[in-house]
Amino acid sequence: QVQLVESGGGLVQAGGSLRLSCAASRRTFINYPMGWFRQAPGKEREFVAAIHWSGGTRYADSVKGRFSISRDNAKNTVYLQMNSLKSEDTAVYYCGARTAPTMAVTPSMYDYWGQGTQVTVSS
């Protein structure tokens, strides 16, 4: 069973920064695309960012220029650096792992999920 464990969420003022981490329990999954999604109350889970094993990245328009996704293959960990946070970034953030070789922006195309970590941005 693959486990993804997110950490790093919390309460931050608007304009502040947070770094989320997602640790995978199986090294093989660090060779596949990983993604970050978020879900606000009453809304559907939405794509935030994804990273390919080769280092290629993709971002939602709403976070381009503010968020950065990266990975440390030696630590089986993917990160999401979030800068210039806004109140609309408030959500539970989830890490997903996809066993197919290409990046995806649809939650249903991911095979494994972490438990989520809450990010709250106060205005």
C-alpha positions in Angstrom: 0.0 0.0 0.0 1.4 3.4 -1.0 1.1 6.2 1.5 1.4 9.9 0.9 1.8 12.1 3.9 1.4 15.9 3.6 2.7 18.4 6.1 3.4 22.1 6.4 0.0 23.6 6.4 -1.1 26.2 8.9 -2.4 29.7 9.5 -0.7 32.6 7.7 -1.5 36.2 7.0 -2.2 37.4 3.5 1.1 38.0 1.6 2.9 35.4 3.7 4.5 32.1 2.6 4.2 28.4 3.5 6.0 25.3 2.2 4.0 22.1 2.0 5.7 18.7 1.8 4.5 15.4 0.5 6.5 12.3 1.5 5.8 9.1 -0.5 6.3 5.7 1.2 7.5 3.9 -1.9 10.5 5.2 -3.8 9.1 3.9 -7.1 6.4 6.6 -7.0 8.9 9.4 -7.1 9.5 8.3 -10.7 5.9 9.2 -11.7 4.1 12.5 -11.9 3.0 14.0 -8.6 0.4 16.7 -8.2 -1.0 19.2 -5.6 -4.7 19.9 -5.5 -6.8 21.9 -3.1 -10.4 21.8 -2.0 -12.2 24.7 -0.3 -15.5 24.2 1.6 -18.4 23.6 -0.7 -16.1 23.4 -3.8 -14.7 20.7 -5.9 -11.1 19.6 -5.7 -9.0 21.7 -8.1 -5.6 21.4 -9.7 -2.8 23.5 -8.3 0.5 22.2 -9.7 2.1 19.0 -11.0 5.7 17.8 -11.5 7.0 15.1 -13.8 9.9 12.8 -12.8 12.0 14.7 -15.4 11.4 18.0 -13.6 8.8 19.4 -15.9 6.1 21.4 -14.2 2.6 22.7 -14.8 0.6 25.2 -12.8 -2.9 26.4 -12.5 -3.3 30.0 -13.8 -4.4 31.2 -10.4 -1.1 30.3 -8.8 1.4 31.0 -11.6 4.2 33.2 -10.4 3.3 32.7 -6.7 3.6 28.9 -6.2 6.5 26.6 -7.1 6.5 22.8 -7.1 9.7 20.8 -6.7 10.9 17.3 -5.8 13.7 15.7 -3.9 14.0 12.2 -5.3 16.5 11.2 -2.7 13.9 11.9 0.0 10.9 10.7 -1.9 9.4 14.1 -1.3 7.5 16.7 -3.3 7.2 20.3 -2.2 4.9 23.2 -2.8 6.3 26.6 -2.0 3.5 29.1 -1.7 4.3 32.8 -1.7 2.2 35.9 -1.8 -0.7 34.0 -0.3 -4.2 35.3 -0.7 -7.4 34.6 1.3 -8.7 32.7 -1.7 -5.9 30.2 -1.4 -7.5 28.9 1.8 -8.3 25.2 1.4 -7.3 21.7 2.3 -4.3 20.9 0.1 -3.8 17.3 -1.1 -0.9 15.5 -2.7 -1.6 13.0 -5.4 0.5 10.3 -7.2 -0.2 9.2 -10.7 1.0 5.8 -12.0 0.7 6.8 -15.6 3.8 8.6 -17.1 2.2 11.9 -18.0 1.1 14.8 -15.9 -2.6 15.4 -15.4 -4.8 18.2 -14.0 -7.9 16.1 -13.3 -8.2 14.6 -9.8 -9.7 11.3 -11.1 -6.5 10.6 -13.1 -4.5 10.3 -9.9 -4.3 6.9 -8.2 -3.2 7.7 -4.6 -3.9 10.6 -2.3 -2.6 11.9 1.0 -4.9 12.9 3.9 -4.6 16.6 3.2 -3.2 19.5 5.1 -5.2 22.7 6.0 -4.0 26.1 4.7 -5.7 29.1 6.1 -4.9 32.6 4.9 -6.2 35.5 7.0 -6.8 38.8 5.3 
